[in-house]
Amino acid sequence: MKNLDADTFLESLSIKATASRRPEGVTFELTYGCNLRCVHCYNPTHRALPHELTTSEVCALLDQIADLGVLTVTFTGGEPSVRPDISDILRYARRRGLMTHLMTNATRMTPSFTDLLQEAAVSQVNVSIYGATEAIYEQMTAVQGSYRQFRQGLLYLAASRLPVVVRMPVTTINCKEIQASRQLVESLQMKFQYCLEIMSSVTGDQTPLQYRLAPEEKVQIDQELLTHRWASAPEESCSASQFFIECACGQSRFAITPYGEMNLCTAFPIPRYDLRTGTVKEGWEILKQTVDQSHPSSRYECPTCEVRPHCRQGRSDAWLETGDMSSCLPHFKEWAQLEYHTHALLDPRRPR
């Protein structure tokens, strides 16, 4: 019998799901409530509002998700652990046979919570790291004392031996601490990744973008640390996609907000299908139609752009910043041009 590691298995499943247009994964935002106030965050409120889904509503949606054949559910927020019913939700997901991932800032981690994660068979814990020192970390989170809580939470996770990936969103504030953050994480035998993409708020507020690195800084970081990158590099297969929206959104994955809205993903909050009045199965058909019926406008330049294979701009980036999925954003164009020239310089076939 052939054995596959989890990442290879999930990648294979995703490819098959995309080909058959069946969902294999969902990102479920349980709450927008959070105990931190990260300056770069796309969270629209940082508060848990009264109309967030109840425990029974979340569990009913998990029933529908499992019945649709979805394998993986990633619980995120906000900070999902601020929900008082998080233990009930995680246990219920396990009973429904779902493979669960949890995204957390780890500041509320305790031995009893790691015991819960083990009991609920959480298959991966994704932790955010905002810096290697107290000053930088708390400049990012805007909450005094959060660094100490994070470090203690990371130690609890290390002791639990749960599968943990620690991910660093890189900004103008913490960019000098990438290596120190990596060393901190790897000293605990955990996997480290970093991400250079900072996005607008899902409300369209572009304030977080002021913390985005300049394209030349991103290229330099990638040259030094590319093997640790979180977001995957652009792939040639995207340019050959039959869909204008080229990513997995509406093809093999979808997202649910704390208010029960079903969207393409957390960074692409359309079509806002209301699961309180509809079903996940019907919502999936609406999402597929959203992808199928999306077409470029007259502003679409990608097919003739020489740096397209190096471009990391998604349709959601353009939509959030301009309201038009076809827009070419100058930041991403400049980034791609720098990547293009960097690859050309490194090409062994290039005449010396």
C-alpha positions as a Python dict, from the first residue, in 0.01 Angstrom:
ca = {
    (1, 'M'): (0, 0, 0),
    (2, 'K'): (132, 343, -97),
    (3, 'N'): (171, 591, 188),
    (4, 'L'): (142, 967, 136),
    (5, 'D'): (224, 1249, 374),
    (6, 'A'): (-65, 1480, 464),
    (7, 'D'): (48, 1770, 244),
    (8, 'T'): (84, 1550, -64),
    (9, 'F'): (-252, 1386, -1),
    (10, 'L'): (-431, 1719, 41),
    (11, 'E'): (-264, 1864, -269),
    (12, 'S'): (-374, 1561, -471),
    (13, 'L'): (-726, 1593, -335),
    (14, 'S'): (-735, 1964, -420),
    (15, 'I'): (-635, 1895, -781),
    (16, 'K'): (-908, 1634, -816),
    (17, 'A'): (-1164, 1861, -649),
    (18, 'T'): (-1079, 2148, -882),
    (19, 'A'): (-1114, 1924, -1186),
    (20, 'S'): (-1458, 1805, -1073),
    (21, 'R'): (-1567, 2146, -931),
    (22, 'R'): (-1641, 1993, -591),
    (23, 'P'): (-1538, 2169, -268),
    (24, 'E'): (-1266, 2003, -62),
    (25, 'G'): (-1196, 2280, 188),
    (26, 'V'): (-1365, 2567, 368),
    (27, 'T'): (-1227, 2857, 568),
    (28, 'F'): (-1474, 2926, 848),
    (29, 'E'): (-1439, 3261, 1025),
    (30, 'L'): (-1601, 3187, 1361),
    (31, 'T'): (-1581, 3544, 1490),
    (32, 'Y'): (-1436, 3885, 1417),
    (33, 'G'): (-1375, 3925, 1789),
    (34, 'C'): (-1006, 3944, 1874),
    (35, 'N'): (-793, 4025, 2178),
    (36, 'L'): (-533, 4199, 1957),
    (37, 'R'): (-557, 4506, 1735),
    (38, 'C'): (-297, 4431, 1470),
    (39, 'V'): (-226, 4737, 1257),
    (40, 'H'): (-207, 4544, 930),
    (41, 'C'): (-518, 4331, 980),
    (42, 'Y'): (-806, 4308, 732),
    (43, 'N'): (-1054, 4230, 1015),
    (44, 'P'): (-1343, 4478, 971),
    (45, 'T'): (-1440, 4519, 1339),
    (46, 'H'): (-1214, 4326, 1583),
    (47, 'R'): (-1535, 4284, 1785),
    (48, 'A'): (-1780, 3998, 1823),
    (49, 'L'): (-2114, 4147, 1725),
    (50, 'P'): (-2452, 4009, 1840),
    (51, 'H'): (-2549, 3878, 1495),
    (52, 'E'): (-2257, 3633, 1469),
    (53, 'L'): (-2360, 3271, 1422),
    (54, 'T'): (-2476, 3083, 1731),
    (55, 'T'): (-2335, 2747, 1837),
    (56, 'S'): (-2631, 2560, 1691),
    (57, 'E'): (-2604, 2754, 1364),
    (58, 'V'): (-2232, 2676, 1334),
    (59, 'C'): (-2293, 2305, 1400),
    (60, 'A'): (-2580, 2295, 1150),
    (61, 'L'): (-2347, 2440, 887),
    (62, 'L'): (-2080, 2183, 976),
    (63, 'D'): (-2343, 1915, 910),
    (64, 'Q'): (-2405, 2058, 564),
    (65, 'I'): (-2034, 2097, 496),
    (66, 'A'): (-1966, 1733, 585),
    (67, 'D'): (-2267, 1612, 384),
    (68, 'L'): (-2135, 1799, 79),
    (69, 'G'): (-1815, 1594, 97),
    (70, 'V'): (-1582, 1866, 221),
    (71, 'L'): (-1276, 1720, 394),
    (72, 'T'): (-1096, 2014, 557),
    (73, 'V'): (-1233, 2302, 761),
    (74, 'T'): (-1001, 2580, 876),
    (75, 'F'): (-1136, 2771, 1174),
    (76, 'T'): (-1015, 3129, 1194),
    (77, 'G'): (-1129, 3475, 1301),
    (78, 'G'): (-1060, 3720, 1450),
    (79, 'E'): (-925, 3497, 1721),
    (80, 'P'): (-1142, 3182, 1730),
    (81, 'S'): (-1051, 3104, 2092),
    (82, 'V'): (-1244, 3410, 2215),
    (83, 'R'): (-1566, 3223, 2139),
    (84, 'P'): (-1685, 3063, 2463),
    (85, 'D'): (-1822, 2768, 2263),
    (86, 'I'): (-1498, 2689, 2077),
    (87, 'S'): (-1463, 2352, 2253),
    (88, 'D'): (-1814, 2249, 2147),
    (89, 'I'): (-1745, 2351, 1787),
    (90, 'L'): (-1411, 2167, 1762),
    (91, 'R'): (-1555, 1851, 1916),
    (92, 'Y'): (-1854, 1862, 1683),
    (93, 'A'): (-1633, 1901, 1377),
    (94, 'R'): (-1445, 1590, 1481),
    (95, 'R'): (-1767, 1394, 1530),
    (96, 'R'): (-1866, 1487, 1174),
    (97, 'G'): (-1537, 1345, 1046),
    (98, 'L'): (-1394, 1678, 930),
    (99, 'M'): (-1019, 1738, 924),
    (100, 'T'): (-975, 2059, 1121),
    (101, 'H'): (-710, 2331, 1114),
    (102, 'L'): (-703, 2620, 1360),
    (103, 'M'): (-559, 2966, 1296),
    (104, 'T'): (-469, 3147, 1618),
    (105, 'N'): (-240, 3413, 1763),
    (106, 'A'): (-156, 3173, 2051),
    (107, 'T'): (-182, 3445, 2316),
    (108, 'R'): (-474, 3264, 2482),
    (109, 'M'): (-313, 2921, 2467),
    (110, 'T'): (-315, 2716, 2789),
    (111, 'P'): (-238, 2353, 2875),
    (112, 'S'): (-610, 2281, 2892),
    (113, 'F'): (-663, 2435, 2549),
    (114, 'T'): (-386, 2227, 2392),
    (115, 'D'): (-551, 1923, 2555),
    (116, 'L'): (-873, 2022, 2379),
    (117, 'L'): (-694, 2052, 2045),
    (118, 'Q'): (-555, 1702, 2090),
    (119, 'E'): (-891, 1562, 2197),
    (120, 'A'): (-1057, 1723, 1895),
    (121, 'A'): (-782, 1580, 1670),
    (122, 'V'): (-693, 1917, 1522),
    (123, 'S'): (-458, 1823, 1240),
    (124, 'Q'): (-271, 2154, 1218),
    (125, 'V'): (-238, 2468, 1428),
    (126, 'N'): (-139, 2778, 1232),
    (127, 'V'): (7, 3044, 1461),
    (128, 'S'): (78, 3404, 1365),
    (129, 'I'): (406, 3563, 1477),
    (130, 'Y'): (442, 3941, 1455),
    (131, 'G'): (800, 3986, 1569),
    (132, 'A'): (1087, 3835, 1766),
    (133, 'T'): (1110, 4110, 2027),
    (134, 'E'): (854, 4258, 2262),
    (135, 'A'): (885, 4609, 2120),
    (136, 'I'): (823, 4510, 1758),
    (137, 'Y'): (561, 4245, 1836),
    (138, 'E'): (354, 4488, 2041),
    (139, 'Q'): (399, 4768, 1789),
    (140, 'M'): (226, 4531, 1549),
    (141, 'T'): (-48, 4411, 1787),
    (142, 'A'): (-108, 4741, 1969),
    (143, 'V'): (-168, 4546, 2291),
    (144, 'Q'): (70, 4570, 2585),
    (145, 'G'): (163, 4234, 2734),
    (146, 'S'): (68, 4038, 2421),
    (147, 'Y'): (428, 3934, 2344),
    (148, 'R'): (471, 3760, 2679),
    (149, 'Q'): (139, 3580, 2629),
    (150, 'F'): (241, 3476, 2278),
    (151, 'R'): (576, 3334, 2391),
    (152, 'Q'): (409, 3138, 2669),
    (153, 'G'): (143, 3009, 2430),
    (154, 'L'): (411, 2895, 2188),
    (155, 'L'): (581, 2701, 2469),
    (156, 'Y'): (253, 2529, 2558),
    (157, 'L'): (210, 2427, 2194),
    (158, 'A'): (569, 2301, 2175),
    (159, 'A'): (512, 2087, 2484),
    (160, 'S'): (190, 1944, 2337),
    (161, 'R'): (365, 1813, 2024),
    (162, 'L'): (71, 1923, 1811),
    (163, 'P'): (152, 1989, 1443),
    (164, 'V'): (226, 2363, 1438),
    (165, 'V'): (315, 2602, 1157),
    (166, 'V'): (414, 2954, 1263),
    (167, 'R'): (350, 3218, 1000),
    (168, 'M'): (483, 3573, 988),
    (169, 'P'): (305, 3852, 798),
    (170, 'V'): (596, 4078, 701),
    (171, 'T'): (541, 4452, 723),
    (172, 'T'): (739, 4774, 735),
    (173, 'I'): (740, 4737, 1114),
    (174, 'N'): (877, 4384, 1159),
    (175, 'C'): (1075, 4321, 838),
    (176, 'K'): (1409, 4339, 1019),
    (177, 'E'): (1310, 4053, 1250),
    (178, 'I'): (1232, 3780, 998),
    (179, 'Q'): (1551, 3582, 1064),
    (180, 'A'): (1521, 3624, 1440),
    (181, 'S'): (1159, 3510, 1425),
    (182, 'R'): (1256, 3208, 1217),
    (183, 'Q'): (1528, 3113, 1465),
    (184, 'L'): (1286, 3149, 1757),
    (185, 'V'): (1031, 2924, 1587),
    (186, 'E'): (1277, 2662, 1469),
    (187, 'S'): (1437, 2644, 1814),
    (188, 'L'): (1104, 2497, 1926),
    (189, 'Q'): (1109, 2243, 1642),
    (190, 'M'): (825, 2419, 1461),
    (191, 'K'): (790, 2505, 1094),
    (192, 'F'): (835, 2872, 1001),
    (193, 'Q'): (679, 3051, 705),
    (194, 'Y'): (650, 3415, 604),
    (195, 'C'): (408, 3611, 388),
    (196, 'L'): (474, 3940, 205),
    (197, 'E'): (116, 4013, 101),
    (198, 'I'): (-76, 4273, 300),
    (199, 'M'): (-433, 4331, 183),
    (200, 'S'): (-700, 4594, 223),
    (201, 'S'): (-970, 4544, 482),
    (202, 'V'): (-1263, 4339, 355),
    (203, 'T'): (-1464, 4662, 382),
    (204, 'G'): (-1235, 4823, 124),
    (205, 'D'): (-1042, 5029, 380),
    (206, 'Q'): (-687, 5059, 247),
    (207, 'T'): (-528, 5167, 578),
    (208, 'P'): (-346, 4832, 621),
    (209, 'L'): (-159, 4893, 295),
    (210, 'Q'): (52, 5164, 457),
    (211, 'Y'): (241, 4879, 627),
    (212, 'R'): (313, 4698, 299),
    (213, 'L'): (677, 4668, 195),
    (214, 'A'): (801, 4826, -126),
    (215, 'P'): (844, 4583, -418),
    (216, 'E'): (1225, 4600, -410),
    (217, 'E'): (1224, 4506, -40),
    (218, 'K'): (1001, 4207, -112),
    (219, 'V'): (1232, 4082, -386),
    (220, 'Q'): (1533, 4109, -157),
    (221, 'I'): (1360, 3913, 119),
    (222, 'D'): (1252, 3643, -124),
    (223, 'Q'): (1608, 3606, -250),
    (224, 'E'): (1722, 3541, 106),
    (225, 'L'): (1433, 3332, 240),
    (226, 'L'): (1221, 3197, -46),
    (227, 'T'): (1222, 2839, 85),
    (228, 'H'): (1027, 2961, 388),
    (229, 'R'): (762, 3149, 193),
    (230, 'W'): (400, 3097, 295),
    (231, 'A'): (210, 3216, -12),
    (232, 'S'): (294, 3000, -311),
    (233, 'A'): (479, 3153, -602),
    (234, 'P'): (279, 3221, -918),
    (235, 'E'): (234, 2919, -1137),
    (236, 'E'): (223, 2903, -1514),
    (237, 'S'): (-91, 2690, -1496),
    (238, 'C'): (-284, 2995, -1376),
    (239, 'S'): (-227, 3179, -1700),
    (240, 'A'): (-377, 2885, -1890),
    (241, 'S'): (-685, 2864, -1667),
    (242, 'Q'): (-1020, 2863, -1843),
    (243, 'F'): (-1156, 3089, -1567),
    (244, 'F'): (-1105, 3462, -1526),
    (245, 'I'): (-1090, 3402, -1150),
    (246, 'E'): (-794, 3165, -1157),
    (247, 'C'): (-752, 3056, -794),
    (248, 'A'): (-924, 2777, -600),
    (249, 'C'): (-1211, 3008, -497),
    (250, 'G'): (-1538, 2868, -626),
    (251, 'Q'): (-1355, 2571, -777),
    (252, 'S'): (-1248, 2365, -477),
    (253, 'R'): (-1270, 2603, -179),
    (254, 'F'): (-1500, 2859, -21),
    (255, 'A'): (-1533, 3069, 293),
    (256, 'I'): (-1797, 3147, 554),
    (257, 'T'): (-1806, 3468, 758),
    (258, 'P'): (-1910, 3494, 1125),
    (259, 'Y'): (-2244, 3626, 1001),
    (260, 'G'): (-2321, 3320, 790),
    (261, 'E'): (-2227, 3467, 452),
    (262, 'M'): (-2077, 3222, 202),
    (263, 'N'): (-1806, 3378, -15),
    (264, 'L'): (-1528, 3286, -257),
    (265, 'C'): (-1273, 3333, 23),
    (266, 'T'): (-1198, 3550, 326),
    (267, 'A'): (-1011, 3795, 102),
    (268, 'F'): (-1277, 3788, -169),
    (269, 'P'): (-1607, 3860, 9),
    (270, 'I'): (-1849, 3796, -274),
    (271, 'P'): (-2127, 3696, -344),
    (272, 'R'): (-2229, 3711, 27),
    (273, 'Y'): (-2476, 3424, -9),
    (274, 'D'): (-2688, 3410, 307),
    (275, 'L'): (-2665, 3067, 469),
    (276, 'R'): (-2928, 3162, 725),
    (277, 'T'): (-3189, 3156, 450),
    (278, 'G'): (-3021, 2909, 213),
    (279, 'T'): (-2802, 2598, 215),
    (280, 'V'): (-2433, 2527, 168),
    (281, 'K'): (-2514, 2308, -131),
    (282, 'E'): (-2712, 2584, -303),
    (283, 'G'): (-2449, 2839, -203),
    (284, 'W'): (-2179, 2632, -372),
    (285, 'E'): (-2373, 2643, -696),
    (286, 'I'): (-2402, 3022, -662),
    (287, 'L'): (-2025, 3048, -604),
    (288, 'K'): (-1955, 2839, -914),
    (289, 'Q'): (-2185, 3066, -1115),
    (290, 'T'): (-2003, 3369, -975),
    (291, 'V'): (-1673, 3230, -1107),
    (292, 'D'): (-1819, 3113, -1438),
    (293, 'Q'): (-1991, 3445, -1508),
    (294, 'S'): (-1695, 3666, -1417),
    (295, 'H'): (-1534, 3822, -1721),
    (296, 'P'): (-1260, 4081, -1774),
    (297, 'S'): (-1338, 4445, -1840),
    (298, 'S'): (-1163, 4672, -2089),
    (299, 'R'): (-894, 4737, -1825),
    (300, 'Y'): (-769, 4377, -1842),
    (301, 'E'): (-400, 4369, -1946),
    (302, 'C'): (-280, 4032, -1818),
    (303, 'P'): (-279, 3828, -2144),
    (304, 'T'): (-31, 4066, -2309),
    (305, 'C'): (186, 4137, -2004),
    (306, 'E'): (537, 3990, -2027),
    (307, 'V'): (577, 3973, -1649),
    (308, 'R'): (251, 3788, -1586),
    (309, 'P'): (422, 3459, -1487),
    (310, 'H'): (587, 3649, -1201),
    (311, 'C'): (282, 3845, -1088),
    (312, 'R'): (119, 3767, -753),
    (313, 'Q'): (-181, 3993, -795),
    (314, 'G'): (-511, 3813, -754),
    (315, 'R'): (-855, 3914, -872),
    (316, 'S'): (-943, 3980, -508),
    (317, 'D'): (-658, 4233, -472),
    (318, 'A'): (-789, 4434, -764),
    (319, 'W'): (-1150, 4404, -649),
    (320, 'L'): (-1076, 4517, -293),
    (321, 'E'): (-866, 4815, -403),
    (322, 'T'): (-1061, 4935, -708),
    (323, 'G'): (-1390, 4746, -733),
    (324, 'D'): (-1277, 4606, -1071),
    (325, 'M'): (-1123, 4258, -1084),
    (326, 'S'): (-950, 4349, -1412),
    (327, 'S'): (-745, 4639, -1276),
    (328, 'C'): (-367, 4616, -1290),
    (329, 'L'): (-236, 4743, -958),
    (330, 'P'): (93, 4937, -990),
    (331, 'H'): (239, 4779, -674),
    (332, 'F'): (205, 4427, -812),
    (333, 'K'): (319, 4528, -1161),
    (334, 'E'): (640, 4678, -1022),
    (335, 'W'): (694, 4374, -800),
    (336, 'A'): (650, 4140, -1097),
    (337, 'Q'): (888, 4345, -1312),
    (338, 'L'): (1157, 4321, -1046),
    (339, 'E'): (1098, 3947, -1014),
    (340, 'Y'): (1119, 3913, -1392),
    (341, 'H'): (1455, 4090, -1411),
    (342, 'T'): (1588, 3900, -1109),
    (343, 'H'): (1502, 3565, -1267),
    (344, 'A'): (1662, 3676, -1593),
    (345, 'L'): (1986, 3764, -1415),
    (346, 'L'): (1989, 3427, -1239),
    (347, 'D'): (1909, 3227, -1553),
    (348, 'P'): (2208, 2996, -1622),
    (349, 'R'): (2131, 3019, -1996),
    (350, 'R'): (2191, 3393, -1994),
    (351, 'P'): (2515, 3492, -2176),
    (352, 'R'): (2792, 3601, -1937),
}
